[in-house]
Structures are given as structure tokens and as C-alpha cells.
Amino acid sequence: MEHSAETVGHDPCSFSRPNQCLCTNISWFVDVLIDKKILECRVQLEFEVKKDGVKKMVLDTRDLTVHSVTDGNGESLSFSYGKKHKAFGTPLNIDLPDGLKSGSKLYLKINYQTSETASASQFLTPEQTAGKKYPYFFTQCQAIHARSLIPCQDTPCVKTPYQAEVTVPKELVAVMSAKGTGSRDDPQNPEKKIYTFTQKVGPRSRVWTEKEMLEVSAWEFAEVEEQLSIAEDLTFDYVWGPYDLLILPPSFPYGGMENPCLTFVTPTLLVGPGGGRPLTDVVAHEISHSWTGNLITNRNWEHFWLNEGYTVFLERKILGRRKGEKMVDFAYIGGWKTLKDQLKQFPENSPLTKLVVELKDTDPDDSFSSVPYEKGSCFLYYLERILGGPEVFEPFLKKYLEHFKFKTVNTKDWKHFLEEYFHDKKDILKQVDWEAWLHKPGLPPVNMIDWYDTTLSDPCTKLCDRWLAATESELGSFSPDDIKDFSPPQVVEFLAQLVDKTTDNPPLALSHLKKMDELYDFTSSRNSEIKFRWLRLCVRGVWQDRYPQTVTFITIQGRMKYIRPLYKELYAKEESKELAVTTFQENRAFYHPIAAAQLAKDLGLE
């Protein structure tokens, strides 16, 4: 894996200086102290010196207590902490030996411990798990939370292989985003076990979860190999060896996380036998990240759209191969509504709704939204259409992935490669409003909703408009047969249109909500996407009988996609504003620190 000073340029969210010394390997030794909710750690970092005479190493940290720093010869090195930044943590400054030359190797060993408040960590009591018997611990490092676990160059422009030894209580099992290489008893403590891992390019898939969720999880994700094979056909061979899934406890704040070798997945995807696996396309998204995000990575978080826009684009190509091309446009129609809804959560013309954002002094978590996903994939769909369609663009996709694999990329690199590849289509590319697509806030400059095939969405639109136009005396014209032939995604689309069309208009009347639930029974749905949108409509319509179900939904799981909009809906209504605040305050400890911090801001508590 080669890096030049140019490819590891400045990251506004990192204190580190990889253009001076670049981390090339990490060996991490960690003892998980469940009772204390901390990690006791030792890390060995290897660096390639990039600049003659470099005097100081600066690493990213957040709330770490460093005990000692030594060099490769065991000599102690002086270190100090810089000024703490509200978003980025604290720089760790290490004085380096004299006489370092460009091209030489540098070895550091750091002994330290994490904090109980480490932003990447969540320790769960047995009561917070499905089995109620054992504690649980997991980490979530994206975007800049690895620095709360390990002093490092916490920037995506540094792609570093690692090895690890993880010591846990003997009754627990450790898994990691890496290939497991074995386990052994801890010779220092018979009550503990050491698990070893190596992260390297390497039947591929297993499911890890608590035993109470194992059977339904194995059933739900039985189609992973099919999705993975289609992704390989669209790109090239999967390089990471195993593709395992870890179904996490409900407090996990995301739908999934594309950790190589071990995708993290929310249990909100579990519907169970008879439900038709309606939500497992999230796994197609995480599989796609094996190429777009993991093999090729945005150089810093200002170019996050290159990770997520490309991943949604590839995910929907997998969907099209599996379920037909009309489903691709249907997914983009849903994505357009998601984008419009997301934009309303920001102030008008917010710079955080650009594709390429500026993050100086800004926590990337504060910029996290559907914009890079939906606006980014929309842009790629647009380019594919104007350049000649999939038969022209998919070969470009493969070339792009091949050219930049194991590297990092920014928008300038990507655009240059695109223009070089399509050098014979310069006249077409000149028509693209690059400035508006990439650097202007809000919706894209092209009204892409007009470009999509509406065959699958038309019945949803027709039913939505009927409900919005119906008077109370006309509610008898509706029946359960209205949605009898709808697929689960079409039910979601119907509800999404109701959410969209009542955002700036009066909500559905209470009489309509009650009739809809009587006929369609949305409140008892096991499909989280359906329940989420249905409860938003209920809160908007001030159906107070559905407040208990809303509170239950936002306190039995912590997926930010669901809980943040629902808390905002509750907070926006005078009848439920106090309920939103008290519910959050009573359940804050349940949520992951990332989610809790965002909710506190949403509710005006921080």
C-alpha cells in the first residue's frame, strides 16, 4: 500500500501529520475491563518517515490517559497534550529522536487506558441485552471516534493494516473487523481469554449475535452470498476473505457499518420468517462498501459523498440484478423523498447540504445526513444516463475501482479520472453544472425525480392522494384490499409520500389516522421502515393514543435514522414536547454516545 505526501494531504478533522510520518502498521493489545468500563491498552505503531529532521509526532486522542511512550529501542520519549478541541479531542505531542531521515522507519510503543466516556465505546449491562445474562461491549469508530480507543492518525487518508490481541472475561467471545487467528487462556488470569486477530486481504459468511437472536438472524440474512456474488460481477473479486455479520444490540446507532470482514448490522432489520426479508438490502449497501469505502476511501470527511454516493449507486445496481430494473428507479424515487425530508432538517441553504462540505472546526457527526448518500448517488445516476447508460458507465466503474483500490481519493481526483476515461465525450461533460452539483447546497440542479420510471410508485401515489383528498364521510371507500398487492417497499413508499406531503401542509386528520390503522394495521407492523413512517404521521396528527407506541419504538432501539426524526416530531408539537425531553432524559444511558450527543442537540439540551 503506497502513499505519497500528496495522497495523505491535510485533514481538517485530524491533528496528525501523516505527510511527515505515516503510520504503516498497528499492533494493538487490549484488555477489556467490563466492570470499570475501560480498556487497558498497549499499542505498537510503525511509521515511515516522510520528511528529514522531523522533531515531533502528533497523534489524535480523545479522553485517553497515556502512561508511557517509548521508541523501538525501549527508550522513553517525552510527550505532552495539546489544547483540547470541542469536536476533535486532544493532540498527543511526542518528542522524537534526533536525526530522522526521510524513508527511515520509526517505532513507537504507547501504554494507556481509555475513559469511561470514550465516544467509540458502549458497555451494556446484562439487562440491556437480549439474553439478560452477560454484559456486552462494542465499538463504533466512524467518523473520528477511533481516537477515543487508540492514539493514532485518525484520518481516512491513512489506511493501515493491523493485528490485535483482545482479552475478555472467559465466558464472553470476542469478534473483530479482522480475521480471527485463534484464542488461548490468559496465563496471567485464569478467568480471562485472549483472542488474536489479523486484518489482511484474504463458504465466506457467518452470523454472530446473541443466541436469542441467532435463528431469526440466520434466516434473515440467508441471501448474503447471492448479494456478494452480484457485487463481484459488477466489480471484481471480493478481497477481504470472510464476510461475517454481527447483529448488534438494539442501541447500535446505524443501520449497518461496513467494517471489513465483519459488517455490523442493526437488529431493526429483523422481521422474521413470513416477512419476506424486506429490509436486508441494507446488507447490499454494506457489501458494496467492500469496494467503495473500504478498498477506495474518501481522503477526508469533506468528500464523504465518494464513499456513500458510490455505495448507494452500487447497492441499487445489486437490487436491480436481483429484483428487476424497475426496482432501481423505485429506490431512487424513495431516495429523492428521503433527500427532500433531510434537507428540511437543516437551515435553508445550509453549507452542510453540499456534496463537498467544509469541516473546519466541525464534527463530522454534525454533518452526517442522507445528503451524501442520496444526492451523491443521484449525481452518479445522472452521469450514467447522459454518458450512455449502464453499458457505458459500468465499465468505467470497474476501471475506477481498479485504479484507486487500496488508495484514498478526493473529488478532484475522481473528476479528473472521469474526464480522462470519457475523453471522447467532452461535449457531454461540458453540459454538467459541476459547481451546482458539487458545491451548492440544497437539491440537485436537475430535477431527477422526473427521470425515474414511476411504474411501481404510481399505485402508491394514487392511494396517497385519495387519502389526502378524502373527507371524513368518504373514509368508508377504503378497505384492506387497497394495499393487498403492495410489496413492503410500496407500503413504505405510500407512507413516505404521506410524510412528504404533510410536512408543509396540515397533518392527516385523527379520523383518517384511526381509519387507516383499522384497515391496514400499521401499528402492529414488524417492519421498522413501515412503523417509523407510520408513527411520524401519528405524532404529527397528535394521536395521543399512539404516544406509548412511539415512546416504545424510540426506546427499544437506538438507530439514529428512526429516533432522531421521531424525537424531533415529538418536540415540535406542544402536546408532546415535554414527553420528548423526559423520554430522552430517562433513556439517555441506553443510547450510544454518538446518538445521545445528537439527540441532546436536537432537543436543545446542549
NUMIMI-677914 format. One line per field, with one value per residue (C-alpha): residue in three letters; x, z, y. Coordinates in pm, 1 decimal, decimal comma. Layout:
N
residuo: ala  ...
X: X  ...
Z: Z  ...
Y: Y  ...
***
This chain:
606
residuo: met  glu  his  ser  ala  glu  thr  val  gly  his  asp  pro  cys  ser  phe  ser  arg  pro  asn  gln  cys  leu  cys  thr  asn  ile  ser  trp  phe  val  asp  val  leu  ile  asp  lys  lys  ile  leu  glu  cys  arg  val  gln  leu  glu  phe  glu  val  lys  lys  asp  gly  val  lys  lys  met  val  leu  asp  thr  arg  asp  leu  thr  val  his  ser  val  thr  asp  gly  asn  gly  glu  ser  leu  ser  phe  ser  tyr  gly  lys  lys  his  lys  ala  phe  gly  thr  pro  leu  asn  ile  asp  leu  pro  asp  gly  leu  lys  ser  gly  ser  lys  leu  tyr  leu  lys  ile  asn  tyr  gln  thr  ser  glu  thr  ala  ser  ala  ser  gln  phe  leu  thr  pro  glu  gln  thr  ala  gly  lys  lys  tyr  pro  tyr  phe  phe  thr  gln  cys  gln  ala  ile  his  ala  arg  ser  leu  ile  pro  cys  gln  asp  thr  pro  cys  val  lys  thr  pro  tyr  gln  ala  glu  val  thr  val  pro  lys  glu  leu  val  ala  val  met  ser  ala  lys  gly  thr  gly  ser  arg  asp  asp  pro  gln  asn  pro  glu  lys  lys  ile  tyr  thr  phe  thr  gln  lys  val  gly  pro  arg  ser  arg  val  trp  thr  glu  lys  glu  met  leu  glu  val  ser  ala  trp  glu  phe  ala  glu  val  glu  glu  gln  leu  ser  ile  ala  glu  asp  leu  thr  phe  asp  tyr  val  trp  gly  pro  tyr  asp  leu  leu  ile  leu  pro  pro  ser  phe  pro  tyr  gly  gly  met  glu  asn  pro  cys  leu  thr  phe  val  thr  pro  thr  leu  leu  val  gly  pro  gly  gly  gly  arg  pro  leu  thr  asp  val  val  ala  his  glu  ile  ser  his  ser  trp  thr  gly  asn  leu  ile  thr  asn  arg  asn  trp  glu  his  phe  trp  leu  asn  glu  gly  tyr  thr  val  phe  leu  glu  arg  lys  ile  leu  gly  arg  arg  lys  gly  glu  lys  met  val  asp  phe  ala  tyr  ile  gly  gly  trp  lys  thr  leu  lys  asp  gln  leu  lys  gln  phe  pro  glu  asn  ser  pro  leu  thr  lys  leu  val  val  glu  leu  lys  asp  thr  asp  pro  asp  asp  ser  phe  ser  ser  val  pro  tyr  glu  lys  gly  ser  cys  phe  leu  tyr  tyr  leu  glu  arg  ile  leu  gly  gly  pro  glu  val  phe  glu  pro  phe  leu  lys  lys  tyr  leu  glu  his  phe  lys  phe  lys  thr  val  asn  thr  lys  asp  trp  lys  his  phe  leu  glu  glu  tyr  phe  his  asp  lys  lys  asp  ile  leu  lys  gln  val  asp  trp  glu  ala  trp  leu  his  lys  pro  gly  leu  pro  pro  val  asn  met  ile  asp  trp  tyr  asp  thr  thr  leu  ser  asp  pro  cys  thr  lys  leu  cys  asp  arg  trp  leu  ala  ala  thr  glu  ser  glu  leu  gly  ser  phe  ser  pro  asp  asp  ile  lys  asp  phe  ser  pro  pro  gln  val  val  glu  phe  leu  ala  gln  leu  val  asp  lys  thr  thr  asp  asn  pro  pro  leu  ala  leu  ser  his  leu  lys  lys  met  asp  glu  leu  tyr  asp  phe  thr  ser  ser  arg  asn  ser  glu  ile  lys  phe  arg  trp  leu  arg  leu  cys  val  arg  gly  val  trp  gln  asp  arg  tyr  pro  gln  thr  val  thr  phe  ile  thr  ile  gln  gly  arg  met  lys  tyr  ile  arg  pro  leu  tyr  lys  glu  leu  tyr  ala  lys  glu  glu  ser  lys  glu  leu  ala  val  thr  thr  phe  gln  glu  asn  arg  ala  phe  tyr  his  pro  ile  ala  ala  ala  gln  leu  ala  lys  asp  leu  gly  leu  glu
X: 0,0  175,9  111,9  272,7  270,6  10,1  -229,6  -219,7  -280,7  -438,1  -743,7  -927,3  -1065,2  -726,9  -433,1  -197,6  65,8  92,6  280,7  571,8  545,2  297,0  163,5  219,3  119,8  -64,0  -27,7  -289,7  -308,0  -622,1  -772,8  -1146,7  -1227,8  -1602,6  -1657,1  -1463,6  -1597,1  -1248,7  -979,3  -622,9  -409,9  -66,1  -14,7  289,1  288,3  517,6  581,8  757,2  934,6  838,4  1045,7  1407,4  1462,7  1103,3  1106,5  754,9  485,6  128,4  -141,8  -516,3  -661,0  -982,9  -1000,1  -707,8  -473,3  -124,0  113,1  429,7  578,1  895,0  1079,1  1188,2  1490,5  1280,1  1398,5  1140,4  1015,4  876,5  515,7  256,1  -105,0  -206,5  -514,3  -841,1  -1078,0  -1452,6  -1500,5  -1163,3  -1029,6  -672,4  -346,5  -77,7  263,0  560,8  920,5  1108,9  1476,9  1714,5  1839,0  1534,1  1569,8  1302,2  1239,8  1353,5  1135,2  1012,2  864,3  660,0  509,5  238,0  80,0  -250,9  -610,3  -940,0  -1204,0  -1545,5  -1679,4  -1493,6  -1712,3  -1644,5  -1744,7  -2066,9  -2074,2  -2410,6  -2529,8  -2681,2  -3024,4  -2965,2  -2902,5  -3140,9  -3016,2  -3014,5  -2724,6  -2392,2  -2258,3  -2184,0  -1927,5  -1890,8  -1717,2  -1816,9  -1529,6  -1664,8  -1613,6  -1348,3  -1400,2  -1105,6  -900,8  -1101,5  -975,3  -620,1  -370,5  -349,0  -360,7  -739,7  -798,2  -928,1  -628,1  -416,4  -503,7  -314,7  -308,0  -330,1  -302,7  -471,5  -493,5  -815,4  -850,2  -1203,7  -1369,3  -1368,3  -1745,7  -1750,9  -1649,1  -1451,4  -1501,4  -1339,6  -1321,0  -1038,7  -965,0  -958,5  -639,1  -718,4  -770,9  -591,6  -628,1  -471,0  -164,7  -192,3  -559,5  -745,2  -1074,9  -988,9  -930,5  -716,7  -842,1  -599,5  -679,5  -509,8  -662,1  -544,1  -661,9  -750,2  -1808,3  -1740,9  -2020,0  -2124,4  -2368,0  -2261,1  -2517,8  -2664,8  -2809,5  -3160,6  -3144,6  -2937,6  -3210,8  -3403,8  -3078,1  -2951,8  -3282,7  -3298,4  -2951,2  -2950,4  -2919,1  -2588,0  -2384,7  -2614,5  -2574,1  -2197,9  -2169,8  -2366,9  -2141,4  -1837,5  -1991,1  -2039,0  -1686,6  -1424,8  -1341,0  -1410,3  -1068,2  -1134,5  -1165,5  -1461,0  -1777,7  -1933,7  -2226,6  -2254,5  -2611,8  -2565,3  -2782,0  -3063,9  -2871,7  -2640,7  -2689,0  -2667,1  -2836,6  -2503,6  -2132,8  -1900,8  -1615,0  -1400,6  -1458,5  -1730,6  -2024,3  -2210,5  -2590,1  -2881,5  -3144,0  -3410,7  -3362,9  -3502,3  -3859,4  -3853,0  -3991,7  -4302,1  -4189,7  -4013,4  -3673,6  -3785,8  -3503,4  -3193,2  -3096,4  -2907,0  -2663,2  -2625,5  -2522,0  -2260,0  -2138,3  -2092,7  -1873,3  -1625,4  -1526,1  -1649,7  -1536,9  -1302,9  -1097,7  -1132,1  -1177,8  -1263,3  -940,1  -1112,1  -1469,3  -1528,3  -1550,1  -1774,9  -2007,9  -1746,6  -1792,5  -2167,4  -2291,7  -2098,7  -2213,6  -2582,7  -2525,4  -2370,6  -2624,8  -2909,5  -2737,9  -2732,4  -3102,8  -3171,7  -2992,3  -3188,7  -3536,1  -3558,7  -3458,3  -3787,1  -3688,7  -3380,0  -3583,0  -3833,7  -3549,1  -3428,0  -3780,6  -3777,4  -3429,3  -3542,6  -3810,6  -3556,3  -3328,8  -3607,8  -3704,5  -3342,9  -3291,3  -3579,2  -3388,2  -3115,9  -3143,8  -3216,3  -2905,7  -2701,8  -2345,5  -2372,4  -2614,7  -2344,8  -2188,3  -1840,6  -1858,9  -1616,0  -1547,6  -1308,5  -1390,5  -1692,2  -1751,0  -1824,7  -2108,9  -2282,4  -2272,9  -2396,9  -2716,8  -2874,2  -2731,8  -2403,8  -2595,1  -2890,8  -2757,6  -2432,4  -2598,0  -2835,4  -2535,3  -2386,9  -2722,5  -2739,7  -2387,1  -2459,0  -2768,8  -2612,3  -2294,6  -2474,3  -2629,5  -2508,3  -2336,0  -2105,1  -2081,7  -2035,1  -1701,4  -1593,5  -1699,2  -1471,9  -1178,9  -1225,5  -1227,0  -924,5  -726,4  -783,1  -808,1  -621,5  -590,5  -774,5  -942,7  -1092,2  -1344,0  -1076,3  -907,0  -1237,8  -1343,0  -1005,0  -1024,9  -1381,9  -1284,9  -980,0  -1184,4  -1459,5  -1218,9  -1429,9  -1741,0  -1605,9  -1900,4  -2140,2  -1935,0  -1924,3  -2301,9  -2269,7  -2314,8  -2026,3  -2037,0  -2405,3  -2386,2  -2076,6  -2062,0  -2411,5  -2648,6  -2993,6  -3148,2  -2950,0  -2962,4  -3151,1  -3498,3  -3407,6  -3749,1  -3868,3  -3610,1  -3730,5  -3970,5  -4282,4  -4447,4  -4406,8  -4466,7  -4781,9  -5019,1  -4862,8  -4916,1  -5274,9  -5360,8  -5177,9  -5368,0  -5700,2  -5637,1  -5530,9  -5837,7  -6093,6  -6346,8  -6449,2  -6769,3  -6563,1  -6346,6  -6579,2  -6445,0  -6113,8  -6051,9  -5766,8  -5762,8  -5608,3  -5262,5  -5323,6  -5099,9  -4839,3  -4489,8  -4337,7  -4132,6  -4453,5  -4619,1  -4313,2  -4338,7  -4710,0  -4632,7  -4325,6  -4542,6  -4787,0  -4498,2  -4363,2  -4697,1  -4792,9  -4459,0  -4557,4  -4933,2  -5186,1  -5133,5  -5370,8  -5685,6  -5726,5  -6028,5  -5811,7  -5531,2  -5769,7  -5939,0  -5606,2  -5483,0  -5811,8  -5782,2  -5406,1  -5292,0  -4967,1  -4918,1  -4852,9  -4615,3  -4283,5  -4126,5  -3929,2  -3941,3  -4322,3  -4359,7  -4118,2  -4312,2  -4648,5  -4555,8  -4431,6  -4778,8  -4940,9  -4728,3  -4793,3  -5166,2  -5144,1  -5291,9  -5208,8  -5324,1  -5020,3  -4770,2  -4699,6  -4614,3  -4394,5  -4207,5  -4162,7  -4025,9  -3768,0  -3655,7  -3621,9  -3374,8  -3127,0  -3093,5  -3049,2  -3238,4  -3551,7  -3506,7  -3385,8  -3681,2  -3932,3  -3786,5  -3795,4  -4160,8  -4249,5  -4051,4  -4218,9  -4568,9  -4670,3  -4872,0  -4565,3  -4267,8  -4225,8  -4269,6  -3978,7  -3745,2  -3839,1  -3823,0  -3473,0  -3354,9  -3487,0  -3331,9  -3012,0  -2792,8  -2949,8  -2837,8  -2490,8  -2284,1  -2291,2  -2671,8  -2714,1  -2499,2  -2701,5  -3036,4  -2930,6  -2859,3  -3188,6  -3382,5  -3197,1  -3034,2  -2676,6
Z: 0,0  -119,5  -6,3  -127,8  62,3  -188,1  -117,4  258,3  246,0  515,5  702,4  885,7  1139,8  1247,5  1442,3  1289,9  1025,8  806,6  545,2  795,0  943,5  800,3  1009,0  823,3  1084,8  1417,3  1674,5  1944,5  2275,7  2475,7  2799,5  2817,2  3177,5  3178,0  3541,8  3503,1  3151,5  3021,8  2809,6  2933,2  2620,6  2469,4  2107,1  1883,7  1592,2  1290,9  1077,8  756,9  796,1  510,4  598,9  705,8  1060,0  1181,1  1553,2  1674,2  1628,1  1671,0  1722,2  1765,9  2105,2  2294,9  2671,2  2676,2  2972,8  2839,0  3086,8  2877,1  2529,3  2417,3  2087,9  1913,0  2145,3  2459,2  2528,5  2694,8  2488,4  2628,5  2548,8  2627,9  2549,4  2335,1  2376,9  2382,0  2091,7  2149,6  1844,8  1768,7  2110,6  2222,3  2027,1  2178,7  2110,4  2121,0  2101,6  1850,3  1844,2  1653,4  1303,6  1146,0  768,7  502,6  414,7  752,0  991,4  1328,4  1602,2  1898,2  2188,2  2392,7  2714,5  2801,1  2905,7  2767,1  2951,2  3075,4  2841,7  2530,0  2240,9  2039,3  2320,6  2460,7  2755,2  2809,6  3128,6  3107,1  3140,5  2818,5  2612,2  2462,9  2684,4  3009,9  3140,3  3022,4  2967,2  2615,3  2472,5  2120,6  1946,1  1666,1  1530,2  1225,3  1176,0  1422,0  1727,9  1685,7  1869,3  2184,7  2166,8  2040,5  1988,1  1610,7  1286,9  1291,3  931,3  640,5  430,2  639,5  551,1  795,5  840,4  1199,0  1429,9  1767,4  2084,1  2276,5  2632,2  2766,2  3053,7  2982,5  2945,6  2664,9  2297,0  2110,5  1738,7  1538,7  1198,1  1110,3  1054,3  1379,4  1419,6  1742,1  2116,1  2431,1  2806,6  2967,1  3157,5  3395,2  3477,4  3453,2  3442,9  3107,1  2747,1  2474,7  2115,0  1832,2  1501,8  1186,9  938,9  591,4  238,8  231,0  222,2  330,5  564,0  921,1  1153,6  1502,6  1761,2  2096,3  2087,5  2143,4  1801,4  1616,0  1442,8  1308,1  1210,3  1016,5  832,0  763,3  608,8  417,7  84,1  163,1  -68,5  -361,2  -297,9  -263,3  -589,3  -780,0  -636,7  -759,3  -1106,3  -1111,1  -982,4  -928,4  -668,6  -303,2  -139,8  233,9  296,8  529,5  506,8  850,1  1002,6  1363,6  1465,7  1744,8  2041,4  1966,2  2079,8  1774,1  1617,0  1245,8  1004,8  933,8  941,6  673,5  889,5  668,1  737,6  993,7  895,0  1194,1  1149,6  1346,6  1477,0  1339,0  1010,0  1163,0  1055,9  1072,4  867,4  676,3  643,6  311,0  417,0  319,5  489,7  406,0  119,1  393,5  372,9  -2,3  94,3  340,4  90,6  -165,3  84,2  48,0  -272,0  -229,6  114,6  218,6  -96,4  -210,7  70,1  81,1  165,0  438,6  560,2  339,3  47,7  226,8  -74,5  -263,3  -4,2  35,2  -300,8  -482,1  -232,8  -278,2  -655,4  -641,5  -386,2  -623,1  -910,7  -696,2  -626,7  -998,7  -1076,5  -803,6  -833,5  -1173,5  -1316,8  -1224,4  -860,2  -920,8  -1022,4  -747,4  -495,4  -637,8  -606,5  -238,9  -206,7  -356,9  -88,9  178,3  44,9  45,7  400,5  514,2  363,9  575,2  887,8  803,4  788,4  437,4  216,3  487,2  362,5  511,2  230,5  -34,5  -172,3  -89,9  255,5  461,8  807,8  968,1  1342,3  1262,7  1399,3  1102,2  1308,2  1293,3  913,6  895,2  691,9  388,3  160,6  62,4  14,2  -190,8  -359,6  -436,0  -588,7  -777,5  -934,2  -1044,5  -1187,2  -1380,5  -1518,0  -1617,5  -1809,4  -2001,2  -2082,7  -2241,9  -1975,7  -1771,4  -2064,4  -2086,1  -1720,8  -1555,0  -1734,1  -1602,7  -1252,4  -1272,4  -1404,0  -1130,0  -860,7  -1006,5  -1043,7  -690,0  -488,7  -156,8  -203,5  -94,0  -326,2  -320,5  -555,2  -770,9  -826,7  -911,7  -1155,2  -1330,6  -1372,2  -1503,0  -1761,1  -1871,8  -1911,8  -2107,9  -2309,2  -2618,4  -2450,3  -2353,7  -2513,0  -2288,5  -1974,5  -2053,0  -2008,1  -1644,8  -1391,6  -1175,3  -945,2  -863,8  -819,3  -600,3  -425,5  -393,9  -108,7  -139,9  -408,9  -722,4  -1016,7  -1217,8  -1105,1  -1111,4  -991,5  -1348,6  -1481,5  -1294,2  -1406,6  -1190,7  -1268,2  -911,7  -736,9  -927,3  -721,8  -402,8  -526,7  -625,6  -283,4  -101,8  -291,8  -223,9  149,9  140,9  -58,4  130,8  358,6  678,9  513,5  233,6  460,3  401,0  43,9  173,4  253,4  340,4  -27,2  -105,5  -16,3  -69,0  -376,4  -245,7  -174,8  157,8  -24,4  -182,7  159,5  275,2  -32,8  31,2  387,9  276,6  35,2  315,3  532,3  246,7  153,3  512,7  601,6  485,5  485,2  753,7  901,1  843,5  1048,9  1353,7  1190,2  890,8  1104,7  1307,3  994,1  826,8  1126,3  1149,9  785,2  739,5  1098,4  1066,1  1441,7  1479,8  1180,5  1243,0  957,2  1113,7  797,3  796,7  1169,4  1164,7  898,2  1043,8  1389,4  1237,6  1088,1  1421,6  1613,6  1353,4  1382,5  1764,3  1802,0  2168,7  2192,5  1980,6  2201,4  2409,0  2092,4  1975,5  2305,4  2297,1  1942,8  2022,0  2345,0  2235,8  1959,4  1902,1  1525,8  1450,7  1121,6  1326,8  1665,8  1561,6  1330,2  1580,0  1871,0  1651,1  1560,8  1929,9  2025,5  1753,9  1898,5  2215,7  2322,5  2315,3  2365,6  2733,3  2655,5  2410,5  2667,2  2958,5  2742,6  2630,2  2978,6  3121,7  2845,1  2764,0  2910,1  2669,4  2358,1  2208,5  2293,8  1928,0  1919,1  2264,7  2170,8  1855,9  2033,7  2306,4  2038,5  1860,3  2184,1  2277,1  2580,3  2465,3
Y: 0,0  314,6  670,2  989,2  1316,5  1432,3  1143,6  1197,1  1570,9  1784,0  1656,6  1937,9  1687,6  1548,0  1688,0  1430,4  1499,4  1188,7  1390,4  1394,4  1043,5  793,1  503,2  174,1  -84,7  -109,7  -388,4  -344,1  -529,9  -461,0  -588,6  -519,7  -428,9  -475,6  -373,5  -47,4  24,2  98,9  -63,4  -116,2  -98,7  -120,8  -23,2  -58,7  182,6  162,2  468,9  559,7  891,6  1125,3  1431,6  1481,1  1604,4  1572,7  1654,5  1587,5  1325,3  1444,7  1181,8  1217,1  1126,0  1181,9  1128,6  883,4  853,1  785,4  616,1  595,0  630,4  450,4  412,5  94,1  64,0  90,6  445,2  669,1  960,8  1283,3  1356,9  1621,2  1702,0  1995,6  2210,5  2017,1  2085,0  2054,3  1830,4  1675,4  1577,8  1642,6  1619,6  1397,0  1552,4  1313,6  1435,6  1219,9  1114,5  1340,6  1267,2  1102,8  1071,9  1051,7  686,7  552,3  352,4  472,9  253,3  375,5  183,0  354,7  228,0  391,9  343,5  466,8  664,5  553,2  820,7  700,6  812,6  495,8  259,5  129,2  -107,0  -274,2  -435,1  -784,9  -622,8  -426,9  -741,9  -996,4  -1279,6  -1076,8  -1291,1  -1145,7  -792,2  -670,5  -429,9  -291,8  -5,0  231,8  441,0  624,5  908,8  1031,8  811,1  573,8  836,6  758,5  397,8  437,1  721,2  725,3  918,9  921,1  1020,2  813,0  914,0  673,6  314,0  93,2  -285,7  -404,3  -701,4  -730,8  -934,9  -881,4  -1013,9  -1059,9  -1247,2  -1620,2  -1650,7  -1392,9  -1416,5  -1150,2  -1080,1  -805,0  -640,7  -877,4  -1242,7  -1439,1  -1641,3  -1825,2  -1793,5  -1904,0  -1882,6  -1578,0  -1707,6  -1409,9  -1456,1  -1790,4  -1602,4  -1444,8  -1548,5  -1388,0  -1368,6  -1289,5  -1118,9  -1000,4  -757,7  -853,0  -926,9  -1268,1  -2061,2  -1665,7  -1564,4  -1633,8  -1460,2  -1355,9  -1249,1  -1336,2  -1685,0  -1548,7  -1376,6  -1635,6  -1835,4  -1537,0  -1362,0  -1663,2  -1681,0  -1306,5  -1291,1  -1619,1  -1433,0  -1263,4  -1487,4  -1405,3  -1033,2  -1069,1  -1262,9  -998,2  -727,0  -921,2  -944,3  -568,0  -500,5  -772,8  -1037,0  -959,2  -931,8  -932,2  -1307,7  -1369,6  -1164,7  -1211,1  -1026,2  -914,5  -838,3  -589,8  -496,1  -251,0  59,0  43,8  389,7  298,1  60,4  -103,2  -34,6  -166,6  -292,6  -519,8  -890,4  -814,2  -595,0  -453,2  -466,0  -325,2  -570,6  -335,2  -523,3  -840,9  -910,8  -1289,4  -1580,3  -1484,0  -1123,5  -1168,7  -1024,7  -670,5  -480,4  -680,5  -450,3  -266,8  -557,9  -496,8  -144,0  -269,0  -531,8  -253,2  -71,1  -358,3  -178,1  180,9  290,1  11,1  -52,1  309,2  558,5  927,2  1112,1  1307,1  1351,3  1654,7  1408,5  1158,3  1151,1  946,7  672,3  686,5  812,6  541,4  279,7  361,8  361,7  13,6  -111,1  -20,6  -196,2  -511,2  -454,0  -425,0  -751,7  -930,6  -780,0  -611,0  -274,9  -107,1  -155,1  60,3  364,8  288,4  301,0  633,3  776,0  681,6  826,4  1157,6  1190,1  1097,3  1372,1  1631,5  1536,4  1554,1  1899,3  2028,7  1924,2  2179,6  2559,1  2683,4  2681,6  2513,4  2451,2  2101,6  2012,3  2044,9  1727,9  1855,6  2013,0  2218,8  2078,6  2324,3  2314,7  2096,1  1747,2  1517,8  1367,4  1705,9  1689,9  1330,0  1306,7  1142,2  1412,7  1239,9  914,2  1031,6  1344,5  1161,3  854,3  1083,8  1256,8  924,8  811,0  1139,7  1097,6  738,6  843,2  1133,4  937,9  645,2  422,6  122,9  -49,1  255,5  354,5  15,5  -45,9  295,8  188,7  -116,5  88,3  346,5  79,4  -96,8  224,1  356,0  31,3  44,4  421,4  732,5  976,2  1322,9  1481,4  1643,3  1303,5  1139,8  1412,6  1404,1  1027,2  1050,2  1313,4  1115,1  796,2  971,3  1187,1  1118,7  1266,1  1607,9  1787,2  1594,2  1655,8  2029,5  2032,5  1922,8  2201,9  2079,2  2379,7  2333,4  1956,4  1959,1  2293,9  2439,3  2348,7  2200,7  1984,6  1894,5  2137,6  1876,0  1765,9  1397,9  1282,2  1341,5  1095,0  788,4  517,5  550,1  214,4  86,0  418,4  519,5  296,8  440,7  797,1  724,6  581,0  860,1  1128,3  951,6  963,8  1328,3  1429,8  1219,3  1381,7  1207,7  1087,2  924,7  708,4  414,0  389,3  248,4  -118,2  -359,5  -455,1  -114,2  -247,3  -619,2  -628,7  -384,0  -513,2  -399,0  -130,9  0,1  26,7  220,7  444,6  510,6  620,5  816,7  1014,7  1092,8  1212,1  1424,2  1578,2  1664,1  1824,4  2174,6  2109,1  2012,9  1663,8  1378,1  1420,8  1199,3  1034,2  939,7  801,6  587,7  453,0  379,9  183,2  -4,0  -111,7  -155,4  -231,5  -36,0  -3,6  -376,4  -399,6  -579,5  -384,1  -97,3  114,6  97,2  157,4  452,2  642,3  549,4  680,0  1007,9  1055,9  972,0  1222,7  1492,7  1430,1  1445,9  1098,9  1074,6  713,1  628,5  812,4  499,3  300,7  587,6  600,3  224,1  235,5  505,0  338,5  -24,9  65,8  346,0  368,8  739,8  714,3  643,9  803,4  1148,6  1230,1  1089,1  1283,1  1595,5  1529,3  1490,9  1801,0  2010,3  1960,4  2140,4  1835,8  1608,2  1842,2  1759,0  1388,9  1407,5  1564,2  1339,4  1026,4  1115,2  1205,0  879,4  668,8  856,1  581,4  330,6  519,7  500,6  812,9  923,9  909,0  1061,6  1361,6  1429,9  1388,2  1629,7  1890,6  1816,9  1874,5  2192,8  2032,7  2102,2
***
